[in-house]
């Protein structure tokens, strides 16, 4: 995906960089900026959503930020359960909606999982009050409902958007994984997400 950003507006270019676009060159008086399209994965049910989290976990390391978005009941917590299982964390991974954040320590040398929910927060300032920036470097931080709120925690992050179909009886979800920053390999993410490894 490409776009043109006029050279005389560096703040506009910075805004696009925060959304995963990188400068590719110059065309006329514009900077050509581009980013890869998201990895799209069809997930038929809750077990498959947990499986996706399990497959993503080996790619994760301390300092990683995952921002998960999607409708209510789309599977964000279910995905976090798979990630937690793949990281080998202690205790059940359940929705942090009412406590806002939970820390799940690892049972071995892998990083802990910090599982947060920004649904009831009024913005980035209230997220700051949770102190996630203090733990983000030493853990994998998974923020549900974090779009537009949690991006300041890390410039490199994995944004996950989960969409359901129009049939309420169909459990199928479409999961879109957007790697932001040099930390992520688009190809490795696609391979793990689709289970081709």
N, C-alpha and C positions, 0 to 999 in steps of 0.2 A: 504494500500500500504506500503510495507516494503523495506528497503535497508540496506546494510551493509557498515559502514564507518570505516576505519581502525583507531585504537586508537591512533596511533602515529601522526595523522593529525588532531589536534583539530580545526584548521581553516576550514577544510573541514566539520567537524561536525557543526561548527557555521554557515557555509553557508547553510547547509540543514535545520538547525533550523530556519533561516530567511525565509525559504520556507515552513514552517509549519510542519516539521518533528520533532518528540520528541524521545529522547532515551527511549528504551523499555527494554534494558538489554545488556548483553555482550555474544558474541558467538565467541569463540577462541580469536583472537586478533582484533576483530571488534566490534563496537557498533551497535546494532540493532536499527534502527530508523524507525519510522512509522508515517503515517498520514492517516486520513480518506479520502476516495475518494470524489470528489465534488458531491454536490446535483445537479442532472440534471433535468431540467424542460422544457417541450415542450410548446412553446408559439405560438399560431396560428396567432395572429395579433396584431396591435398596441394597441387596447383596452385591450387585455389580458396582454400586456407588462406593461401598466399603472397599471393594476390590481395587477400584481406581485409586483410592487413598493409599492402599497398601503398595501399589505399583509406583506411586509418586514418592513415597517415604524414602527409598534408597537414594533419591536425588537430593534430598534435603540435608542441610547442615546448619550448625549454629549461626545465627545472624539472618536466617531466611525469614522473609515476611510473605505471608499468603493473605490476600484480601479476597474473601468469598462473598459474592453477591447473588441474589436470586429471590424469587418470590417466597413468601411464607410457606414452609413445608416443602421446599424444592429439593432439599437434601444436603444443605450446608453442614449440619451437625453430623449427618451420616458419613459424609466425606471426611470430616475431622476425626471421626471414630476410626476410619481406615488408616488415616495418617498416624494417629496415635498408636494403633496396633503395629503398624510398620516401624515406628520408632521405638517400640518396646516400652511404652510408658506405663507407669503404675496406675491402677485405679480405672474405673470406667470413665470414658469421655462422654459427658452429657452436656446438654445445652447450658451455656453460662448466662442465659437471658436475665435471671434475677440477681445473680451475684456479679455480673458484668465481666469477670475474668477468673479463670482457674489455671493453676500451674500443675501440670502433670509431670512429675520427675521421671527420668528414664531409669530403668532397672539395670542399665549397663553404662557404657561409655558414650552412648549417643546423647544428643541434646534433649533437654526437657521440651515439652510442648506447652506453650502458653496459649490458651484458648479463650478468646475474648468475644464479646457480643456488643456491637456498637448501635444496635437497634434503638435503644432507649436514650442514647446520648444526643445532645443538642448540637454537637459539632466537635471539631478537632481540639478545642480547649478542654472540653470535658473528657476526651480521650487522654489528654495529657495528665489529668488528675488521677488516672488509673496507674500511672507510672510505668507504662509498657516500654517506654524508651530506656528505662533502667535495665530491663531484662532482655531486650531484643537481640543484643549482641551474643548472648550466651545460650539462646534457645531458638527453637522454631516457633514463630508467632503466627497464629491462625486467627484472623479477625473476621467474624461474620458481620454482615451488613456494614463493612468497612469502606466501601467505595465513597470517595469524596470526603472521608474523615481520616483514614489511617495512612494515606500515602506518604505523609511526612516522616513516618517512622523509618523508612528506608527507601533510598532512590532505586535500588534494585529490588524487585519484588515479583511475585507471581500473582496475577489477577485472575480470579476464577469467577465466571458468570454461569449460573445454572438456570436453564429455562425448561419449563414443562410445556407439553402440548395443550391443545384446546379441549381434549377429551378428559374429563375429570376421572374417568375410570382407568385411564392409561397411565401407568407408572413411569413410562419412558421419559427420560430427561436428556437434554442436550447440554453438554458441559463444554464451555469455551475457555481455554487456558491461554492467557496472554502473558508471555514472559517480558518483563520490563528490565532493561539494563544488561550489562555485559556478563553478569553472574550466570545467566541462564543460557543453556544450549537448546535452541528451538528443536533441533533434530533429536536430542536425547529425551526431551520432554515429550515429543510426539511418539517416539518409540515406547517409552514407559506408559504413557497414557493409553495407547491403543493396545498394549499387551503384546507387542511384537518382540519383546526382549527374550 
